[in-house]
Amino acid sequence: MRPVPWPLEPGAGGGDNAEGADGAEGLEVADGTGPRRLSLSPGSLAGLGPGDQIVLPSANGSHCSTLAAGARAVVVAACLRNAAAAARYAAGAAGPGAVGVVPCGERWPDGRLRPAVEDLIGAGAVVEALSAPAPAPAQVTARTCAPEAAAAMAAYRGCGDLAAALSQSESGRELREKGLSVDVAWAAALNVSDAVPVLGADGAYRFESVGA
């Protein structure tokens, strides 16, 4: 899975020929126009198997991934579905150093920032997992939180039913109106995966499996 900067370069969208997509020639772009109709909808990606490669363009997560890679950071992709596993991987990669958690947010069609409580909640789930002390025999001291991270964790802890909270959010209502309620259910499933996408030097995410 290869994230690309936003907006997608001319010639990178559509079909199964992603020429111009930052060196990702020949890969299908997940914009809904290719032969498999892959898109940002998680249900459309459920049929992908080991070794499948796609270009994933978005104005939030994909674009932020490319910016983070430019900062020479270890970049992992996290969400509610893999929050605990992503936190374990990030903590191991950082050691005693700091871990930055970036809720990538959302934008209105005109480019203005829009509220994305779902990303705040997801970030809070990762922060909570990072803040928990490691089990023995590691005996690692629990990490402290910046105020912003603590606020995200409080939002996660206070939302109660994740599926209901996400369904009633601005983005959730928008998806339901488009008949994509199943996407909300996918997004709200907590810690159902131990797969952690890690951004490689070639600009593509590859999965690492992190056990409990």
C-alpha positions in Angstrom: 0.0 0.0 0.0 1.6 3.2 -1.2 0.4 6.6 0.2 0.9 9.6 -2.1 0.8 13.3 -1.6 -2.5 15.2 -2.1 -3.7 16.3 -4.6 -2.8 13.3 -6.7 -0.5 14.2 -9.6 -2.0 14.4 -13.1 -2.0 11.0 -14.7 -2.0 9.1 -11.4 -5.8 8.5 -11.1 -8.0 6.0 -12.7 -7.7 2.6 -14.2 -4.9 0.2 -13.4 -2.0 2.4 -14.6 -0.9 4.8 -11.9 1.7 6.5 -14.0 3.0 9.7 -12.2 2.0 8.5 -8.7 5.4 9.1 -7.2 7.1 6.1 -8.8 4.2 3.8 -8.4 3.7 3.1 -12.1 1.5 0.2 -13.0 -0.3 0.0 -9.6 -4.0 0.4 -9.3 -5.1 3.6 -7.6 -7.8 3.1 -5.0 -10.0 5.9 -6.3 -13.0 3.8 -7.3 -12.3 3.9 -11.0 -10.0 0.8 -11.5 -11.0 -2.7 -12.6 -11.6 -3.8 -9.0 -13.3 -0.6 -8.0 -11.0 -0.3 -5.0 -11.5 2.9 -3.0 -11.0 4.4 0.5 -14.0 2.3 1.6 -12.5 -0.4 3.8 -15.0 -3.0 2.5 -13.7 -2.5 -1.0 -10.2 -3.5 0.2 -11.2 -6.6 2.2 -10.5 -8.9 -0.7 -6.8 -7.8 -1.1 -4.4 -10.6 -0.3 -0.7 -10.9 0.5 1.5 -9.3 -2.1 -1.2 -7.1 -3.6 0.0 -3.5 -4.0 -2.1 -0.4 -4.5 -1.8 3.4 -4.5 -3.9 4.9 -1.7 -4.6 8.6 -2.3 -6.3 10.7 0.4 -6.2 14.3 1.6 -5.6 13.3 5.2 -3.9 10.0 6.1 -2.1 9.4 2.8 -0.8 13.0 2.6 0.2 13.1 6.2 2.1 9.8 5.8 4.3 11.3 3.0 5.0 14.4 5.2 6.0 12.2 8.1 8.3 10.1 6.0 10.0 13.2 4.9 10.9 13.9 8.5 12.8 10.6 8.7 10.5 9.3 11.4 9.4 5.7 11.9 5.9 5.9 10.6 3.2 3.4 11.5 -0.5 3.6 10.5 -2.9 3.2 13.4 -6.7 3.2 13.9 -9.2 1.7 16.3 -8.8 -1.7 14.7 -5.1 -2.0 15.5 -4.6 0.6 18.2 -3.0 -1.7 20.7 -0.7 -3.4 18.2 0.4 -0.1 16.6 1.2 1.3 20.1 3.3 -1.8 21.0 5.2 -1.4 17.7 5.7 2.3 18.1 6.8 2.0 21.7 9.4 -0.7 20.7 10.7 1.4 17.9 11.0 4.6 20.0 12.5 2.9 23.1 12.6 5.6 25.8 12.1 8.3 23.2 9.0 10.2 22.4 6.1 8.9 20.3 4.1 11.4 18.2 0.4 10.5 17.6 -1.0 12.4 14.7 -4.8 12.4 14.1 -4.8 13.1 10.4 -8.2 14.8 10.4 -10.6 15.7 7.5 -11.2 18.5 5.0 -14.3 20.0 3.4 -14.4 19.9 -0.4 -13.0 23.5 -0.6 -9.9 22.4 1.4 -10.9 23.9 4.8 -10.3 21.8 7.9 -13.4 20.1 9.2 -14.1 18.4 12.6 -13.0 14.8 12.7 -14.0 13.5 16.1 -13.4 9.9 14.8 -9.7 10.6 14.4 -9.5 12.2 17.8 -11.1 9.1 19.3 -8.8 6.8 17.4 -5.7 8.8 18.5 -7.0 8.5 22.1 -7.1 4.8 21.8 -3.5 4.7 20.7 -2.4 7.1 23.5 -4.1 5.0 26.1 -2.3 1.9 24.9 1.0 3.8 24.9 0.4 5.1 28.4 -0.2 1.7 29.9 2.9 0.2 31.7 4.4 -2.7 29.9 3.8 -6.2 31.4 6.5 -7.9 33.4 9.3 -8.8 32.9 9.8 -5.6 30.9 9.1 -3.4 33.8 8.9 -0.3 31.6 7.6 2.8 33.2 4.3 4.1 31.8 4.8 7.0 29.4 3.6 10.5 30.3 1.2 12.4 28.0 1.3 15.9 26.6 -1.9 17.8 27.3 -3.1 17.3 23.8 -2.5 13.6 24.0 -4.3 13.4 27.4 -7.3 15.3 25.9 -7.5 12.7 23.0 -7.4 9.9 25.5 -10.2 11.5 27.6 -12.3 11.7 24.4 -11.7 8.0 23.7 -12.5 7.0 27.2 -15.6 9.2 27.4 -17.3 8.2 24.1 -18.8 5.0 25.4 -20.2 2.9 22.6 -17.6 3.3 19.8 -20.0 2.2 17.0 -22.7 4.6 18.2 -20.3 7.5 18.6 -18.8 7.1 15.2 -22.2 6.6 13.6 -23.5 9.9 15.0 -20.4 11.9 14.1 -20.4 14.2 11.1 -18.4 11.7 9.0 -20.6 8.8 10.2 -23.8 10.5 9.2 -22.3 11.3 5.8 -21.4 7.7 5.3 -24.8 6.4 6.4 -26.5 8.9 4.0 -24.4 7.4 1.2 -25.4 3.8 2.2 -22.0 3.0 3.6 -23.0 2.2 7.2 -20.8 -0.9 6.9 -17.7 1.4 6.8 -18.6 2.8 10.2 -18.8 -0.8 11.6 -15.4 -1.6 10.1 -13.9 1.6 11.6 -15.4 1.1 15.1 -14.1 -2.4 15.7 -11.5 -2.1 18.5 -8.2 -4.1 18.5 -9.4 -6.7 16.1 -6.1 -6.8 14.2 -2.4 -7.2 15.2 -1.2 -6.1 11.7 0.8 -2.8 11.8 1.5 -1.0 8.5 5.0 0.4 8.7 6.2 2.9 6.1 9.3 1.7 4.3 12.2 3.6 2.7 10.6 3.0 -0.7 7.5 5.0 0.4 5.2 2.0 0.7 3.5 0.5 3.7 4.2 -3.1 4.5 2.6 -5.0 7.3 4.3 -6.2 10.5 2.4 -8.6 12.8 2.7 -7.7 16.5 1.5 -10.3 18.9 -0.1 -9.6 22.3 
